[in-house]
Amino acid sequence: MKEYDVVVLGSGSGMFVVYEAILRGLSTALIDRGPLGGTCPNFGCIPSKMLMYPADRIVEINEASRLGITVRVEHIDFSGIMDRMRRSVEDAQRRLRQSFSALRGLDLLRGRRNLYHSVRDESRRHPRCRAQVLYRHRLSPIRTRNPGPRNC
């Protein structure tokens, strides 16, 4: 079982901590079970803005008559809009994987892990654990009672 100075759960905003820990020469593990980058680049901010942008342009076109411009929307290629958004997410994933692989001193651990505070605390080990991580510092996002929608 490998021991780390810092363990970060989730690759969203926790990456700021990862970069700082690596710059300080600390052995660092990043545990992430979801898509790299967290919610914002994969399900939240970026994809939603890529969908809102064309919608905003349609609203501007429809309101152009206020300026004395007569135009109309002939066709909306929704599948093309969705493909553009998905390509952007895939490109972001590819760039994140490349940047993670270039970070020296970072172990990226995919999936779930069981964390143990020290080597001396063997009593807390579960006999069926497949992956175990020892750490000195653990950082994780605060969970709320209502985590929001599950199917984004």
N, C-alpha and C positions, 0 to 999 in steps of 0.2 A: 504494500500500500504506500503510495507516494504522499509526502507531506508538503504542504504549501504554506507560504507566508500569508497569502491573500487568496480568498475564494470569492468570486462574484457570481451571483445567480442572475442570469438573464443578460442578453447582449444588447439591450436597448440603451438606456442612459447609463447603465453600469459600465459601458465601455470607457467612459471618462475615467473611472476608477482604475480599470484595467491598464489604460495607457500610463497613468500616473504611477501605478505600482511597478510596471515594467521599467519606466524611466528611472525609478529609484533602485532598481536591481533586485526587487522582491520576486520570489518564485510565485507565479500567479496561475490560477486555474479559473477558467470561465466555464460555467455549467449552463447549458441552454438546451431546452428540449423542443423549442419552437423554431420558426424561421429566424435566421440570423438578422439582427438589427431590431428585433422586437416588433411592437405593434405599429409604430409610426410609418416606417418605410414599407411594411408588408400589407397592413390592413387598414390603417388609420389615415394619418395626415396626407401622405404622398398619393396613394391611390384615390382617395376621395377628392383631393384637389385636381387630379388629372381628369376626374369625371365632372367636376363642377366647372372647369374651364370651358369646355364646349357648351355646356348649358348656359353659362353666362353670355357667351357669344350669341347664342340663339335669342336670349332675352334682349340683347342690344339690337339685333337685327329686327326683332318684332317691335321695338320701341323707336326705330329709326324714323318712322313717319312723323314723330314730334319735331324732327329736324328738317322735314320736307323731303325726306328720302323714301322712295317707295321700293321696297325689296320684300322678298318672301323666301322662306326656307322651303326648298323643293324636296329635299330628302335628308334624313338623318341616318347615317351608317352607324347604328349603335354597336354592332359587332366589331366594326373597325375601331370605334372609341374604346371598347373593352379590350381589344387586342393590343392597342397602344399602351393602355394602362398595365396590362399583364406583362408586356415586353419590358416596360420600365421597371417593374418589380423584379423580374428575372435578371435584368442587367444589374440592378442594385445588389441582388443576392450574389451574383458572380463577383462583383467588385468587393463585397464584404468578405467572401471566402478568400479572395486573393490577398486582401489586406491582413486578414487573420493569419494566413499561412506565412506572411512576411514578418510577423511579430516574433522576435526571438525572446524566449522566456515565458511564452504563454502556452499553456496546455488547454486546448478547447475540448471539453468533455460534453458530448451530445447525450441527450436523454436525461433520465433521473439519476440522482446519486444520493447515497446516504452519507451524511457528514458526521465526523467525530472530532471533538475538540482537541484531543491529545492522544499520544500513543499510550499513555498510562490509563486511559479511560476505556480499557478493553471490555469492561462489564456492560457497556452500552452497545456492543456489537450484536447485530442480529445474525443468527447462523445462516440465514438464507440470502444475505446481501450479496449481490453480484459485483457491485461497484462501490467502493468506499473511498472517501477522501478525508485526509487529515488536514486541519487548517489551524492557523493562528488568528486570523481575522476573517469574518464572513460578512458580506454586504448583500442585502437583498431589498427589493422594493417593499414598501409597506402595503399590506393587503387591506382592502376595505371590506365591509360586510357585503356590499353590493358590487361585484366585479364588473357589472355592465353586461352588454349582450355577448352571448357565447358564439353565435354564428355570424361573423362579420363577412 
